[in-house]
Amino acid sequence: MKQAVFLNSNRKIGEKAEQKQISILLMSRKKMSQKSRACYMCLQCTLITLLE
């Protein structure tokens, strides 16, 4: 019986860790898209100024 409880708690810990990783991934993806968007805008600016 004790072993079953131990396995169950292990699974719960694993699920929590997985959720944490997913949320971290989502956060970093958000940051990345913001950065790349800013970079893209910046590039557009420099390209326009170079053309003028």
CHARMM-style PDB file with segment names, atoms N, HN, CA, C and O in Angstrom:
ATOM      1  N   MET     1       0.829  -1.213   0.000  1.00  0.00      PROA
ATOM      2  CA  MET     1       0.000   0.000   0.000  1.00  0.00      PROA
ATOM      3  C   MET     1       0.862   1.261   0.000  1.00  0.00      PROA
ATOM      4  O   MET     1       0.605   2.213  -0.738  1.00  0.00      PROA
ATOM      5  N   LYS     2       1.886   1.241   0.844  1.00  0.00      PROA
ATOM      6  HN  LYS     2       2.094   0.468   1.443  1.00  0.00      PROA
ATOM      7  CA  LYS     2       2.740   2.427   0.944  1.00  0.00      PROA
ATOM      8  C   LYS     2       3.371   2.774  -0.402  1.00  0.00      PROA
ATOM      9  O   LYS     2       3.488   3.946  -0.760  1.00  0.00      PROA
ATOM     10  N   GLN     3       3.773   1.746  -1.139  1.00  0.00      PROA
ATOM     11  HN  GLN     3       3.678   0.794  -0.848  1.00  0.00      PROA
ATOM     12  CA  GLN     3       4.430   1.968  -2.427  1.00  0.00      PROA
ATOM     13  C   GLN     3       3.477   2.666  -3.408  1.00  0.00      PROA
ATOM     14  O   GLN     3       3.894   3.549  -4.158  1.00  0.00      PROA
ATOM     15  N   ALA     4       2.217   2.272  -3.400  1.00  0.00      PROA
ATOM     16  HN  ALA     4       1.878   1.554  -2.792  1.00  0.00      PROA
ATOM     17  CA  ALA     4       1.227   2.868  -4.299  1.00  0.00      PROA
ATOM     18  C   ALA     4       1.076   4.360  -3.994  1.00  0.00      PROA
ATOM     19  O   ALA     4       1.005   5.183  -4.907  1.00  0.00      PROA
ATOM     20  N   VAL     5       1.030   4.696  -2.717  1.00  0.00      PROA
ATOM     21  HN  VAL     5       1.088   4.028  -1.975  1.00  0.00      PROA
ATOM     22  CA  VAL     5       0.905   6.098  -2.307  1.00  0.00      PROA
ATOM     23  C   VAL     5       2.140   6.869  -2.757  1.00  0.00      PROA
ATOM     24  O   VAL     5       2.039   7.997  -3.240  1.00  0.00      PROA
ATOM     25  N   PHE     6       3.303   6.250  -2.593  1.00  0.00      PROA
ATOM     26  HN  PHE     6       3.385   5.334  -2.201  1.00  0.00      PROA
ATOM     27  CA  PHE     6       4.558   6.895  -2.978  1.00  0.00      PROA
ATOM     28  C   PHE     6       4.564   7.185  -4.479  1.00  0.00      PROA
ATOM     29  O   PHE     6       4.935   8.278  -4.905  1.00  0.00      PROA
ATOM     30  N   LEU     7       4.150   6.200  -5.277  1.00  0.00      PROA
ATOM     31  HN  LEU     7       3.848   5.312  -4.931  1.00  0.00      PROA
ATOM     32  CA  LEU     7       4.105   6.374  -6.734  1.00  0.00      PROA
ATOM     33  C   LEU     7       3.131   7.482  -7.112  1.00  0.00      PROA
ATOM     34  O   LEU     7       3.395   8.277  -8.014  1.00  0.00      PROA
ATOM     35  N   ASN     8       2.008   7.524  -6.414  1.00  0.00      PROA
ATOM     36  HN  ASN     8       1.793   6.878  -5.681  1.00  0.00      PROA
ATOM     37  CA  ASN     8       0.991   8.527  -6.698  1.00  0.00      PROA
ATOM     38  C   ASN     8       1.528   9.932  -6.434  1.00  0.00      PROA
ATOM     39  O   ASN     8       1.321  10.840  -7.239  1.00  0.00      PROA
ATOM     40  N   SER     9       2.217  10.110  -5.308  1.00  0.00      PROA
ATOM     41  HN  SER     9       2.386   9.373  -4.654  1.00  0.00      PROA
ATOM     42  CA  SER     9       2.755  11.431  -4.984  1.00  0.00      PROA
ATOM     43  C   SER     9       3.849  11.814  -5.980  1.00  0.00      PROA
ATOM     44  O   SER     9       3.994  12.984  -6.334  1.00  0.00      PROA
ATOM     45  N   ASN    10       4.609  10.829  -6.423  1.00  0.00      PROA
ATOM     46  HN  ASN    10       4.492   9.879  -6.135  1.00  0.00      PROA
ATOM     47  CA  ASN    10       5.640  11.071  -7.433  1.00  0.00      PROA
ATOM     48  C   ASN    10       5.015  11.576  -8.730  1.00  0.00      PROA
ATOM     49  O   ASN    10       5.531  12.494  -9.368  1.00  0.00      PROA
ATOM     50  N   ARG    11       3.910  10.969  -9.102  1.00  0.00      PROA
ATOM     51  HN  ARG    11       3.491  10.223  -8.584  1.00  0.00      PROA
ATOM     52  CA  ARG    11       3.228  11.363 -10.338  1.00  0.00      PROA
ATOM     53  C   ARG    11       2.742  12.808 -10.222  1.00  0.00      PROA
ATOM     54  O   ARG    11       2.856  13.592 -11.163  1.00  0.00      PROA
ATOM     55  N   LYS    12       2.198  13.144  -9.051  1.00  0.00      PROA
ATOM     56  HN  LYS    12       2.105  12.506  -8.287  1.00  0.00      PROA
ATOM     57  CA  LYS    12       1.705  14.507  -8.831  1.00  0.00      PROA
ATOM     58  C   LYS    12       2.846  15.507  -8.960  1.00  0.00      PROA
ATOM     59  O   LYS    12       2.686  16.562  -9.574  1.00  0.00      PROA
ATOM     60  N   ILE    13       3.989  15.178  -8.387  1.00  0.00      PROA
ATOM     61  HN  ILE    13       4.119  14.321  -7.889  1.00  0.00      PROA
ATOM     62  CA  ILE    13       5.162  16.060  -8.460  1.00  0.00      PROA
ATOM     63  C   ILE    13       5.576  16.230  -9.918  1.00  0.00      PROA
ATOM     64  O   ILE    13       5.902  17.334 -10.355  1.00  0.00      PROA
ATOM     65  N   GLY    14       5.560  15.137 -10.661  1.00  0.00      PROA
ATOM     66  HN  GLY    14       5.295  14.241 -10.307  1.00  0.00      PROA
ATOM     67  CA  GLY    14       5.917  15.174 -12.078  1.00  0.00      PROA
ATOM     68  C   GLY    14       4.982  16.068 -12.873  1.00  0.00      PROA
ATOM     69  O   GLY    14       5.421  16.833 -13.731  1.00  0.00      PROA
ATOM     70  N   GLU    15       3.680  15.969 -12.582  1.00  0.00      PROA
ATOM     71  HN  GLU    15       3.323  15.347 -11.885  1.00  0.00      PROA
ATOM     72  CA  GLU    15       2.693  16.789 -13.286  1.00  0.00      PROA
ATOM     73  C   GLU    15       2.910  18.262 -12.984  1.00  0.00      PROA
ATOM     74  O   GLU    15       2.821  19.108 -13.874  1.00  0.00      PROA
ATOM     75  N   LYS    16       3.195  18.563 -11.720  1.00  0.00      PROA
ATOM     76  HN  LYS    16       3.267  17.875 -10.997  1.00  0.00      PROA
ATOM     77  CA  LYS    16       3.433  19.956 -11.332  1.00  0.00      PROA
ATOM     78  C   LYS    16       4.649  20.510 -12.057  1.00  0.00      PROA
ATOM     79  O   LYS    16       4.621  21.636 -12.556  1.00  0.00      PROA
ATOM     80  N   ALA    17       5.711  19.725 -12.116  1.00  0.00      PROA
ATOM     81  HN  ALA    17       5.734  18.811 -11.711  1.00  0.00      PROA
ATOM     82  CA  ALA    17       6.938  20.154 -12.791  1.00  0.00      PROA
ATOM     83  C   ALA    17       6.661  20.394 -14.273  1.00  0.00      PROA
ATOM     84  O   ALA    17       7.177  21.343 -14.864  1.00  0.00      PROA
ATOM     85  N   GLU    18       5.845  19.527 -14.866  1.00  0.00      PROA
ATOM     86  HN  GLU    18       5.426  18.756 -14.387  1.00  0.00      PROA
ATOM     87  CA  GLU    18       5.513  19.661 -16.287  1.00  0.00      PROA
ATOM     88  C   GLU    18       4.738  20.950 -16.532  1.00  0.00      PROA
ATOM     89  O   GLU    18       5.019  21.675 -17.487  1.00  0.00      PROA
ATOM     90  N   GLN    19       3.769  21.236 -15.677  1.00  0.00      PROA
ATOM     91  HN  GLN    19       3.540  20.648 -14.901  1.00  0.00      PROA
ATOM     92  CA  GLN    19       2.978  22.462 -15.813  1.00  0.00      PROA
ATOM     93  C   GLN    19       3.876  23.682 -15.699  1.00  0.00      PROA
ATOM     94  O   GLN    19       3.713  24.653 -16.438  1.00  0.00      PROA
ATOM     95  N   LYS    20       4.827  23.629 -14.767  1.00  0.00      PROA
ATOM     96  HN  LYS    20       4.959  22.840 -14.167  1.00  0.00      PROA
ATOM     97  CA  LYS    20       5.747  24.742 -14.562  1.00  0.00      PROA
ATOM     98  C   LYS    20       6.579  24.965 -15.824  1.00  0.00      PROA
ATOM     99  O   LYS    20       6.747  26.102 -16.265  1.00  0.00      PROA
ATOM    100  N   GLN    21       7.098  23.885 -16.402  1.00  0.00      PROA
ATOM    101  HN  GLN    21       6.961  22.961 -16.043  1.00  0.00      PROA
ATOM    102  CA  GLN    21       7.902  23.987 -17.625  1.00  0.00      PROA
ATOM    103  C   GLN    21       7.089  24.579 -18.764  1.00  0.00      PROA
ATOM    104  O   GLN    21       7.588  25.409 -19.525  1.00  0.00      PROA
ATOM    105  N   ILE    22       5.841  24.155 -18.882  1.00  0.00      PROA
ATOM    106  HN  ILE    22       5.436  23.481 -18.265  1.00  0.00      PROA
ATOM    107  CA  ILE    22       4.975  24.653 -19.955  1.00  0.00      PROA
ATOM    108  C   ILE    22       4.755  26.153 -19.787  1.00  0.00      PROA
ATOM    109  O   ILE    22       4.830  26.906 -20.758  1.00  0.00      PROA
ATOM    110  N   SER    23       4.481  26.592 -18.554  1.00  0.00      PROA
ATOM    111  HN  SER    23       4.420  25.981 -17.764  1.00  0.00      PROA
ATOM    112  CA  SER    23       4.248  28.017 -18.327  1.00  0.00      PROA
ATOM    113  C   SER    23       5.513  28.824 -18.591  1.00  0.00      PROA
ATOM    114  O   SER    23       5.442  29.939 -19.108  1.00  0.00      PROA
ATOM    115  N   ILE    24       6.677  28.263 -18.237  1.00  0.00      PROA
ATOM    116  HN  ILE    24       6.734  27.358 -17.817  1.00  0.00      PROA
ATOM    117  CA  ILE    24       7.953  28.941 -18.508  1.00  0.00      PROA
ATOM    118  C   ILE    24       8.150  29.057 -20.018  1.00  0.00      PROA
ATOM    119  O   ILE    24       8.577  30.099 -20.515  1.00  0.00      PROA
ATOM    120  N   LEU    25       7.838  27.984 -20.744  1.00  0.00      PROA
ATOM    121  HN  LEU    25       7.492  27.137 -20.340  1.00  0.00      PROA
ATOM    122  CA  LEU    25       7.964  27.991 -22.202  1.00  0.00      PROA
ATOM    123  C   LEU    25       7.063  29.055 -22.811  1.00  0.00      PROA
ATOM    124  O   LEU    25       7.482  29.797 -23.699  1.00  0.00      PROA
ATOM    125  N   LEU    26       5.823  29.130 -22.332  1.00  0.00      PROA
ATOM    126  HN  LEU    26       5.482  28.527 -21.611  1.00  0.00      PROA
ATOM    127  CA  LEU    26       4.882  30.118 -22.853  1.00  0.00      PROA
ATOM    128  C   LEU    26       5.387  31.529 -22.585  1.00  0.00      PROA
ATOM    129  O   LEU    26       5.302  32.403 -23.447  1.00  0.00      PROA
ATOM    130  N   MET    27       5.916  31.744 -21.375  1.00  0.00      PROA
ATOM    131  HN  MET    27       5.986  31.033 -20.674  1.00  0.00      PROA
ATOM    132  CA  MET    27       6.438  33.064 -21.021  1.00  0.00      PROA
ATOM    133  C   MET    27       7.600  33.438 -21.923  1.00  0.00      PROA
ATOM    134  O   MET    27       7.643  34.550 -22.449  1.00  0.00      PROA
ATOM    135  N   SER    28       8.547  32.519 -22.109  1.00  0.00      PROA
ATOM    136  HN  SER    28       8.512  31.615 -21.681  1.00  0.00      PROA
ATOM    137  CA  SER    28       9.721  32.820 -22.927  1.00  0.00      PROA
ATOM    138  C   SER    28       9.319  33.020 -24.383  1.00  0.00      PROA
ATOM    139  O   SER    28       9.922  33.826 -25.092  1.00  0.00      PROA
ATOM    140  N   ARG    29       8.304  32.289 -24.827  1.00  0.00      PROA
ATOM    141  HN  ARG    29       7.815  31.634 -24.251  1.00  0.00      PROA
ATOM    142  CA  ARG    29       7.836  32.449 -26.209  1.00  0.00      PROA
ATOM    143  C   ARG    29       7.248  33.848 -26.387  1.00  0.00      PROA
ATOM    144  O   ARG    29       7.448  34.493 -27.417  1.00  0.00      PROA
ATOM    145  N   LYS    30       6.514  34.308 -25.361  1.00  0.00      PROA
ATOM    146  HN  LYS    30       6.352  33.784 -24.525  1.00  0.00      PROA
ATOM    147  CA  LYS    30       5.932  35.652 -25.396  1.00  0.00      PROA
ATOM    148  C   LYS    30       7.037  36.693 -25.500  1.00  0.00      PROA
ATOM    149  O   LYS    30       6.975  37.607 -26.323  1.00  0.00      PROA
ATOM    150  N   LYS    31       8.047  36.541 -24.652  1.00  0.00      PROA
ATOM    151  HN  LYS    31       8.097  35.799 -23.984  1.00  0.00      PROA
ATOM    152  CA  LYS    31       9.175  37.478 -24.652  1.00  0.00      PROA
ATOM    153  C   LYS    31       9.889  37.465 -25.994  1.00  0.00      PROA
ATOM    154  O   LYS    31      10.264  38.514 -26.517  1.00  0.00      PROA
ATOM    155  N   MET    32      10.077  36.267 -26.553  1.00  0.00      PROA
ATOM    156  HN  MET    32       9.772  35.414 -26.129  1.00  0.00      PROA
ATOM    157  CA  MET    32      10.765  36.142 -27.832  1.00  0.00      PROA
ATOM    158  C   MET    32       9.993  36.863 -28.934  1.00  0.00      PROA
ATOM    159  O   MET    32      10.591  37.594 -29.724  1.00  0.00      PROA
ATOM    160  N   SER    33       8.686  36.672 -28.998  1.00  0.00      PROA
ATOM    161  HN  SER    33       8.201  36.078 -28.356  1.00  0.00      PROA
ATOM    162  CA  SER    33       7.894  37.296 -30.055  1.00  0.00      PROA
ATOM    163  C   SER    33       7.933  38.819 -29.917  1.00  0.00      PROA
ATOM    164  O   SER    33       7.955  39.535 -30.917  1.00  0.00      PROA
ATOM    165  N   GLN    34       7.940  39.307 -28.681  1.00  0.00      PROA
ATOM    166  HN  GLN    34       7.921  38.725 -27.868  1.00  0.00      PROA
ATOM    167  CA  GLN    34       8.032  40.752 -28.466  1.00  0.00      PROA
ATOM    168  C   GLN    34       9.383  41.260 -28.945  1.00  0.00      PROA
ATOM    169  O   GLN    34       9.462  42.293 -29.609  1.00  0.00      PROA
ATOM    170  N   LYS    35      10.442  40.539 -28.611  1.00  0.00      PROA
ATOM    171  HN  LYS    35      10.377  39.700 -28.071  1.00  0.00      PROA
ATOM    172  CA  LYS    35      11.792  40.936 -29.013  1.00  0.00      PROA
ATOM    173  C   LYS    35      11.922  40.928 -30.528  1.00  0.00      PROA
ATOM    174  O   LYS    35      12.418  41.891 -31.113  1.00  0.00      PROA
ATOM    175  N   SER    36      11.482  39.850 -31.170  1.00  0.00      PROA
ATOM    176  HN  SER    36      11.080  39.067 -30.695  1.00  0.00      PROA
ATOM    177  CA  SER    36      11.630  39.741 -32.620  1.00  0.00      PROA
ATOM    178  C   SER    36      10.790  40.806 -33.323  1.00  0.00      PROA
ATOM    179  O   SER    36      11.185  41.316 -34.371  1.00  0.00      PROA
ATOM    180  N   ARG    37       9.644  41.139 -32.755  1.00  0.00      PROA
ATOM    181  HN  ARG    37       9.323  40.724 -31.903  1.00  0.00      PROA
ATOM    182  CA  ARG    37       8.804  42.167 -33.347  1.00  0.00      PROA
ATOM    183  C   ARG    37       9.535  43.510 -33.281  1.00  0.00      PROA
ATOM    184  O   ARG    37       9.550  44.272 -34.247  1.00  0.00      PROA
ATOM    185  N   ALA    38      10.137  43.781 -32.125  1.00  0.00      PROA
ATOM    186  HN  ALA    38      10.125  43.161 -31.340  1.00  0.00      PROA
ATOM    187  CA  ALA    38      10.898  45.015 -31.946  1.00  0.00      PROA
ATOM    188  C   ALA    38      12.068  45.037 -32.920  1.00  0.00      PROA
ATOM    189  O   ALA    38      12.359  46.067 -33.529  1.00  0.00      PROA
ATOM    190  N   CYS    39      12.737  43.898 -33.063  1.00  0.00      PROA
ATOM    191  HN  CYS    39      12.500  43.062 -32.568  1.00  0.00      PROA
ATOM    192  CA  CYS    39      13.871  43.785 -33.978  1.00  0.00      PROA
ATOM    193  C   CYS    39      13.420  44.051 -35.401  1.00  0.00      PROA
ATOM    194  O   CYS    39      14.084  44.767 -36.150  1.00  0.00      PROA
ATOM    195  N   TYR    40      12.300  43.475 -35.766  1.00  0.00      PROA
ATOM    196  HN  TYR    40      11.761  42.893 -35.157  1.00  0.00      PROA
ATOM    197  CA  TYR    40      11.777  43.628 -37.119  1.00  0.00      PROA
ATOM    198  C   TYR    40      11.478  45.103 -37.395  1.00  0.00      PROA
ATOM    199  O   TYR    40      11.816  45.626 -38.457  1.00  0.00      PROA
ATOM    200  N   MET    41      10.840  45.764 -36.427  1.00  0.00      PROA
ATOM    201  HN  MET    41      10.565  45.339 -35.565  1.00  0.00      PROA
ATOM    202  CA  MET    41      10.534  47.188 -36.571  1.00  0.00      PROA
ATOM    203  C   MET    41      11.830  47.964 -36.746  1.00  0.00      PROA
ATOM    204  O   MET    41      11.926  48.852 -37.593  1.00  0.00      PROA
ATOM    205  N   CYS    42      12.812  47.626 -35.947  1.00  0.00      PROA
ATOM    206  HN  CYS    42      12.735  46.905 -35.259  1.00  0.00      PROA
ATOM    207  CA  CYS    42      14.104  48.297 -35.996  1.00  0.00      PROA
ATOM    208  C   CYS    42      14.731  48.131 -37.374  1.00  0.00      PROA
ATOM    209  O   CYS    42      15.212  49.095 -37.970  1.00  0.00      PROA
ATOM    210  N   LEU    43      14.719  46.905 -37.870  1.00  0.00      PROA
ATOM    211  HN  LEU    43      14.328  46.122 -37.386  1.00  0.00      PROA
ATOM    212  CA  LEU    43      15.283  46.621 -39.191  1.00  0.00      PROA
ATOM    213  C   LEU    43      14.565  47.425 -40.262  1.00  0.00      PROA
ATOM    214  O   LEU    43      15.201  47.984 -41.155  1.00  0.00      PROA
ATOM    215  N   GLN    44      13.264  47.483 -40.175  1.00  0.00      PROA
ATOM    216  HN  GLN    44      12.747  47.029 -39.449  1.00  0.00      PROA
ATOM    217  CA  GLN    44      12.476  48.245 -41.139  1.00  0.00      PROA
ATOM    218  C   GLN    44      12.945  49.695 -41.142  1.00  0.00      PROA
ATOM    219  O   GLN    44      13.148  50.298 -42.196  1.00  0.00      PROA
ATOM    220  N   CYS    45      13.110  50.233 -39.957  1.00  0.00      PROA
ATOM    221  HN  CYS    45      12.946  49.743 -39.101  1.00  0.00      PROA
ATOM    222  CA  CYS    45      13.555  51.622 -39.813  1.00  0.00      PROA
ATOM    223  C   CYS    45      14.898  51.834 -40.498  1.00  0.00      PROA
ATOM    224  O   CYS    45      15.043  52.752 -41.306  1.00  0.00      PROA
ATOM    225  N   THR    46      15.871  51.004 -40.187  1.00  0.00      PROA
ATOM    226  HN  THR    46      15.753  50.259 -39.530  1.00  0.00      PROA
ATOM    227  CA  THR    46      17.215  51.186 -40.746  1.00  0.00      PROA
ATOM    228  C   THR    46      17.185  50.998 -42.257  1.00  0.00      PROA
ATOM    229  O   THR    46      17.898  51.689 -42.984  1.00  0.00      PROA
ATOM    230  N   LEU    47      16.364  50.065 -42.731  1.00  0.00      PROA
ATOM    231  HN  LEU    47      15.786  49.503 -42.140  1.00  0.00      PROA
ATOM    232  CA  LEU    47      16.268  49.847 -44.180  1.00  0.00      PROA
ATOM    233  C   LEU    47      15.690  51.078 -44.865  1.00  0.00      PROA
ATOM    234  O   LEU    47      16.170  51.493 -45.920  1.00  0.00      PROA
ATOM    235  N   ILE    48      14.663  51.656 -44.266  1.00  0.00      PROA
ATOM    236  HN  ILE    48      14.272  51.319 -43.409  1.00  0.00      PROA
ATOM    237  CA  ILE    48      14.036  52.851 -44.837  1.00  0.00      PROA
ATOM    238  C   ILE    48      15.040  54.002 -44.870  1.00  0.00      PROA
ATOM    239  O   ILE    48      15.147  54.707 -45.874  1.00  0.00      PROA
ATOM    240  N   THR    49      15.768  54.191 -43.783  1.00  0.00      PROA
ATOM    241  HN  THR    49      15.681  53.618 -42.968  1.00  0.00      PROA
ATOM    242  CA  THR    49      16.739  55.292 -43.729  1.00  0.00      PROA
ATOM    243  C   THR    49      17.872  55.054 -44.717  1.00  0.00      PROA
ATOM    244  O   THR    49      18.418  56.007 -45.272  1.00  0.00      PROA
ATOM    245  N   LEU    50      18.231  53.796 -44.943  1.00  0.00      PROA
ATOM    246  HN  LEU    50      17.788  53.022 -44.492  1.00  0.00      PROA
ATOM    247  CA  LEU    50      19.291  53.486 -45.907  1.00  0.00      PROA
ATOM    248  C   LEU    50      18.827  53.789 -47.330  1.00  0.00      PROA
ATOM    249  O   LEU    50      19.610  54.249 -48.161  1.00  0.00      PROA
ATOM    250  N   LEU    51      17.564  53.532 -47.600  1.00  0.00      PROA
ATOM    251  HN  LEU    51      16.928  53.159 -46.925  1.00  0.00      PROA
ATOM    252  CA  LEU    51      17.025  53.760 -48.945  1.00  0.00      PROA
ATOM    253  C   LEU    51      16.917  55.251 -49.261  1.00  0.00      PROA
ATOM    254  O   LEU    51      17.057  55.655 -50.415  1.00  0.00      PROA
ATOM    255  N   GLU    52      16.672  56.054 -48.250  1.00  0.00      PROA
ATOM    256  HN  GLU    52      16.559  55.725 -47.312  1.00  0.00      PROA
ATOM    257  CA  GLU    52      16.466  57.496 -48.481  1.00  0.00      PROA
ATOM    258  C   GLU    52      17.719  58.226 -48.885  1.00  0.00      PROA
ATOM    259  OT1 GLU    52      17.684  59.436 -49.108  1.00  0.00      PROA
TER     260      GLU     52
END
